[in-house]
Every structure is written in structure tokens, then in C-alpha cells.
Amino acid sequence: MKNFLIAIVLAVILVNCLGSVFNDWFDMHITMSDQLLSPLENIAALSVIGVLLAVVGFVVAVSVLGTILLAVGAVFLALLAAGIGAFWPIVVLAILIYAMKGNTKRDQHQNSPV
């Protein structure tokens, strides 16, 4: 908790100092109702805009990645369905042969004298 409070105090001091420097160097001011905002208010407003742009960028990046993953999954499932659809008789025969082969071995072991 102590470190958190120190971080908040440092952030406020840095924002106040850097806001003044930013206004002096770049002479950028935000006006509301024909009144200039203070350096702290300028930096706060620009920080809020920056955070909103970062959130929008994150949402766009996640949605693009999600769309790509969804498309890859859909292609995989389509290829799987097409493969099963084309080769289902072979798959069924293989399962039947395996099932019959397994039963014959069990029957031989059960019928053999002990």
C-alpha cells in the first residue's frame, strides 16, 4: 500500500511538471468554453485520449486475431468433415475389422483350456 501511494504521488508530480514543460515547449492548449485549461488538465485530457486510443487498438488487435483464429478453426473443421465424408466407408471398414479382430483374440483366449 505504501508503494502504491508513493507511485500515485510521483505520478501526480510528474504529470504536473511535464504538463508545464509540454505547454512551454509545444504551446499546445486545450480550450473549453473559451477558457484555457491548466497544464494538469491538459495532460489529464491528453492521457484520457491516449488511454482510449490504446483500448481501441487492443480491441481491434484482439478482434483481428480472434477472426483469424475463427477462420483457421472453420477451415480445419471443414477439412475434417470433408475427409470423413469422403473416406467414411474406409473408416467404417477399419473399425469393423479392428472390432472383429479384437473379438476373435478374446474368444480364443476364453475357449482355450487352462
PyMOL commands that set and color helices and strands:
alter all, ss='L'
color gray80, all
select helices_A, chain A and resi 2-26+39-111
alter helices_A, ss='H'
color red, helices_A
select strands_A, chain A and resi 31-32+35-36
alter strands_A, ss='S'
color yellow, strands_A
deselect
rebuild
show_as cartoon
